[in-house]
């Protein structure tokens, strides 16, 4: 298998592809903050002062003041007891799996969970049971077969990045005892869902439940890195010889500073989230009227299957004809076949959104 053809970003909403400047609806940079001047300035200043990397893990000499400040800001933004910053979102799940070892009697995981969750499940040290995708009834049946189990862990994506489907974590939680712990990989939901942008748990009203969130900074926050949000026992377990925290280099200070800038932007500029939701509602209402599957109306991602080569090529030509980059992908989480995936951002103009609607409903 080879890498896909390289594309060159060209501003917040375009890419250069085969000599053409095309509108870009790929990726997961929902506010296009990766191109925001405040993030670029924060990163450049920190890199010039502190270098490109720390050259050490946080448990040795790689703990920078920016890490501590970022963790404090994450706690305030997401309302968690603690936050622990690691190198990226994938590592956050692996570290969390290691920290959870021996603490649960059984784990139940969505069959289409992200590969990082599935990999992390190997470290937990208890039976791991798959349940049908987003199916609370199937979860309940599988839990009922293990009535003797006391310490239960639920593992699911908050939002499934390939389709934009929001996991029904509220319904899932109702099928579990109040003592169960909910581990939500909220890579896509954090910064997008919820009144205060705290993610899927807030969107689904999970206040008071035992919730752990693993997040990445490369989606809504437009930066790079990851973090684990949870209770104090989790923070203690992560700092007590955890392989990821101990054995991997810490997040570069420039990226920590850039992420601090993005949190501040989301906190002080509510217009960003309002624009994203307005753009999402516009596109999904138009596509629904055209009879197309739009996925969850609350999230700015949807996908269209490619049932055959002829249909896939026809859609590709329509997209290119409307000046849109054709993002046909194979997402590596067990989805069958290839599909076109589209991510709406707060920075797409109405004209660009209309081009997308015309291309898909034509």
N, C-alpha and C positions, 0 to 999 in steps of 0.2 A: 504494500500500500504506500503510495507516495503522498507528499504534502500537497494541499491545494495550491493553486496558482497564487502568488503573492499579490496583494493589493496595497496601494499607498494611500493613507489617509490624506485628505485635502480639505482642511477645515472641519467644522463640527458635524456636518451632515453630508459630506461628499467623500468619494474615494476616486483615485485614478486607476483605471482598469483598461488595459490594452489601448492606451492612448486617448481614452475618453474620460471625461469628468462626469461621474454618475452619482445620483442620490443614493445614500447608504441607509438601509434599514436593517443592518446586521448587528451583531454584537449585543452587548448588555449595558452600555454606558447610557443609562436612561435619561440623564440630565446633561450629557456631553460635558461633564466636568473635567474629563481628561484633557480638554482643550482650554479650560478656563484660565484666564490670566492670573488669578489669585493662586491657584494651585501650582501653576508653572513657576511663578515668582517664589513661592514658599519652598518648592523643591530646589530651585536653582540656588537660592541663598544658602540653604542648609548644606547642599552638596559642595558649594564653594568653601564653606567654613569647615565642614566636618568630613568631607570626602564622600566617595561613592558608596562605601560600605563600612560596616563596623569591624569586620574581620574576626569576629568572635561571637560566641553565644551569649545570651543575656545572663547566664549563670556564671560566666567568667568575667570578661572585661567588656562585653558588648551591650551592657545595659545603659542606654543613653537617656538623658533627661526628657527627650522628646517622647520616648516610650511611656514613661510615667505620666506625662501630661496627656498623651493620647488616651491612655487607659482611664484617666479621670474623666476626660471628655466623653468617652464612650459610655461610662457608667451614668453620667448625667443625661446623655441623649437618649439612651435606651432604657433607663430606669432599672438596670440590673444591680445586683449586689456587688459583683466584681466584673472586671474585664481583663483578659490576658491576651496581649498582642503576640502573634507569631508571624512567620515569614509569608504565608499565603493561606488562602481559604482551604485548599486541599490539606495542607499540614495541620490546620486547625482541627479538622475532623480526625485525622490520625492521632494527634495529641490527645484529643478528647476520648477516643476509644481506649488509648493506653491508660488515661487517668481513671476511666470507669471500670477497669479490670477488677473483678472480684466483688463489685458492689451491687450486682443484680443477679437474680435467679433466672430470668428469661428476658429476651429482647424480641420485639416484634417490629419488622421493617417492611416498608412498602416495596413491592416487587420491582418498581421502577425507580427506586431511590438512586441518587447520584452515585457514581462509582466510588467517590471518596467516602461516602457513608458505608457502602458495602465493604470497602477495604477496612474501614475503621472497625466494623463489626467483628472482624477476625481477632481483635485484641481484647474484647470485652470479657471473655472467659466464662461465658454461659451459653446455653442453647439460643440460637437466633432463628426465628420463625418468620417466613415471608407471608404477607397477606396481600390479597388482590388490590390492585392499584386504586387508592383513594376509596376503598370499600369498607365502611365502618361495620357493616353486618358481618363481613368475612372476618374482620379483626375480632369481633365479639365471639364468633364461633371458635376461632383458634385460641383465644384467651380462655374460653370456658372449658376447653379440654385440659387445661393446666391449672385447675383450681387450687392445687397445693402451692402454687407459686406465689410468693409474697412480694418480692422486690421486682417490679415490672418496669421495663424501659420501652418506650415507643420511639422509633426512629423514622423520620420522614423528611423529605424536602418540604419547605414551606410553600414554595412555588416551584413547579417543575419547569426548568428553564427551556426545554425543547418546545413545549406547547403553551406555556403561560398559565397552566391550570393551577389554581390555588388549592392546596390540600385542605380537606375539610377537618382541620385539626380540632375544631370545636366538637363536631360529631364523634370523631375518633376518641377524644378525651372522655366523652360521656360513657363510652363502653369500657372504661378502665376505672379502677378504684382511685379514690382521691390521692392515695399515697403513691401512685405511679408517677414516674418521671417522663416528661416529654422532651425529647431531643429533636429540635427543629434545625435542619440545615437551611438557614434563611439567607443564603447567598443572594437570591433575587428579591426576596420580600423586604429585607432591611433597607430602610431609606425610601421605600416606595409605598408600602401598605400601612394602613393605620392612620388615625387622626394626627398623631405626633410622629408619624413615619417610623415607628418602632418595629414594624414588620408584621409577619403573619399572626403571631400570638396576639398582638393588639387588635388586628383586624378581626380576629375570630373570638375576641373577648375571653381570653384565657387568664385573666387576672386571678391571682391566688393559687394557680396550679404550679406544680414543680416543673419549671420550664428551663431548658438549656438552649441557647441559640449559638450556633456557629455561623460566623459571617465572613464575607470577603469584602475587601475595599475596592475591588476591581469592577463592581457593577454600578450601583447607584452612586457610590462615593467617588468614582472616576480616578482612583489611585491604584495602589497595589499593596497587598498584605492581607492578613486575616486576624480574626480575634475570636475568643470564646467568652460568652457572656453567661454567667451563672452564679451559683451560691458560693459561700466561702469555702466549703469543703472542696469544691472543684478547683478553686484557685490554689489551695494548699496542695492538692494532689498534683497539679501541674508544675508547681515549683519544687516538689520533693522528688527529684531524680527522674522526671519525665524525659523519655528519650528524645522527643522532638525539641523540647525547650532546652535541654542540656546539650544536645548534639548538633543543632543547626545554628547557623549564623543568624543574628538578629536582623530585624527589618532595618534597612538603611534609614538614617535620620531624615534624609530628604523626603522619603515616602511617608514617614510618620508625620512630618510637618505638612505635607500636601494633604494628607487625610484629615488633619486638624482643620485645615482651611475649608475642606469640603463639608465637614460637619457644621462649621460655622455658617457656611452659605445656606445649607438646608435649614438651619435653625432660624436665621435672620431674613431669609428671602422665601416666604411662603408662596410667592408667585411661581416659583419653579415647579412645585408639586401641583399647583392649580393648572398650570399649562400642560403638564404631562397628563393629568386626568382629563382635561378638556380635549386634548389631541386624541387620546385613547378613545373617549366616548364618540368623537366625530367619526373616526375610521370604523370602529366596530359597529356603530349604528348603520352606516352606509353599507357595509359588507353584509350585515344581517338582513337588511332590506333586499340585498341582491341574492339572498339565499345561500351565502357562503358560511362555513363554520368559523366562528370567531373565538372559540374558547371562552375562558372566563372574562366577563365584561369589565372586571375590576383591574385587570393587569394588562400592561402595554405590550404583550407578546401574543402572537398567534402563529399557527403553522398550517400549511396545506400539503397533503400527501401528493406524491408523484406516482400515480397508479401504473404508469407505463412510460416508456421512453418517448413515445410520440407526444403524449400530453405534457410531459415534463419539458420537452423542447419547445412546444407551442407557448407554454407559460414563460419560458426563458426569453423567447423572442418578443413577447408582449412587454415584458419588463424592460428589456433593453430598448425597445421602441419608445417607451415612456421615460427613458433616461434613468432607469433604476438598476442598481447592481443586483444581479440574480443570485441570491444567497441560497442555493440548493446544497443541503448538507446531509451528512450521516452523523447523527448525534450518538455518541457511544454509551448509551445507557439501556440498551436492550430494545429500543424502538426498531420496528421492522422497516427496512428499506430507507430510501432517501425522501426528503421533504424540503419544501421551501419554508424558511422561518423568517418572520418579520418582527422587528422590535421598533416600536414607536418611541420617540424621545420628546422631551419638552421643547427642544430647539428646532424641530421640523416646522416649516412654515405651512400655512393652509394650502398653498399652491403645491407644495411637495406631497402633502397628504392626499390631495385630489388626484395627483398623478398616480399614486399608489392605488387608490380606489378604482381609477379608470383602468389600470393595467390588470387588476384582479377580477373586475366584474365585466370586462369587455368580452 
